[in-house]
Amino acid sequence: MCVNLVPTPDAVPLAEKFAKVHELLGASNVAKILVDVPENQRDNAVNSLVYEVEARLRDPIYGCLDAIALLQWKVVELQQDLAVTRSRLARCAAVAGGSMTSSLSVLSDEELVSVESIGAVVGTGE
């Protein structure tokens, strides 16, 4: 059986990523980490290791903590936006005589945001 040894376009970036991970963490440490990961999740684990290593190379002190903090802040901001949107919808329902309340209770969070966005475009949003 002959194996094609010509590198594919995807193989070069993959080799570069492996080299970075190997340099920073060491092959034996990566192997120890991946042994504990279920086989169906190893691709995700490897991608996470590559992301962490690249972040650590950019910022040796904080690594990917900056990205995590930014995402956590964004989640809090979106939760606040959702609370404001629900409050506005509740006021609209009260003004409409409660006829909207039963309809709004079956909407998902995404649909509630869409309803508020439509209200802003039409001019009923604050």
HELIX and SHEET records of a PDB file:
HELIX    1   1 ALA A   11  LEU A   25  1                                  15    
HELIX    2   2 ALA A   27  VAL A   35  1                                   9    
HELIX    3   3 GLU A   39  GLN A   41  5                                   3    
HELIX    4   4 ARG A   42  ARG A   58  1                                  17    
HELIX    5   5 LEU A   65  VAL A   95  1                                  31    
HELIX    6   6 THR A  101  LEU A  104  1                                   4    
HELIX    7   7 ASP A  109  VAL A  122  1                                  14    
END                                                                             
